[in-house]
Amino acid sequence: MNVGGRERTRKDFEDVCHRAGLSLTSVTPLTEAAPFSPSRPWPTDRRG
């Protein structure tokens, strides 16, 4: 089932996370139906 999302590259996820004040910690390939990329807040000194 596709609910309107789009395929993203690692760079896409890094950019999205950075705009939200997060850093991407890893990208774990899963089945096409269940992608997931954990993230965490940027350390205070890395926020731009």
N, C-alpha and C positions, 0 to 999 in steps of 0.2 A: 504494500500500500504506500503510495506517495501522497503526502499531505502538503505538498507545495514547497518543500525544501529544495535545495540544489546541492550538487556535488561540490565539495570544496577541497582544495589542495592544502597541504600543510601550511604553506604561506598564507592562504586565505584564512585558516584558523588562527594563525599567529596574529594577523592583522585585526581580526575580529576581537580576539582576546585582548590585544594591546589597547584598542579603543575603549574596552570596558575596564581597563586598569588591571588586567590579568596577564600572566605569562603562561604560555602553553607548556605543560610539563611532559606530555607524551602524546603520541598518536597511536592508537591500537586498532589495527585492521580487524573488523568484525564482518559478519554477514552483511550483504547489501542492505538488508532491512533494519539493521541495528547499529549504525555508526556511533561512536562515542569518543570524545577527546577531553580528558580531564584538564583542568586548568587551576591556577591559584593566583592570589594577588601578587602584583609586582612588589619587590622590596621597595621601601620608601625612596631610596636613593636612585632607583631606576625609572621612576615615573617621569614622563616628559611633559 
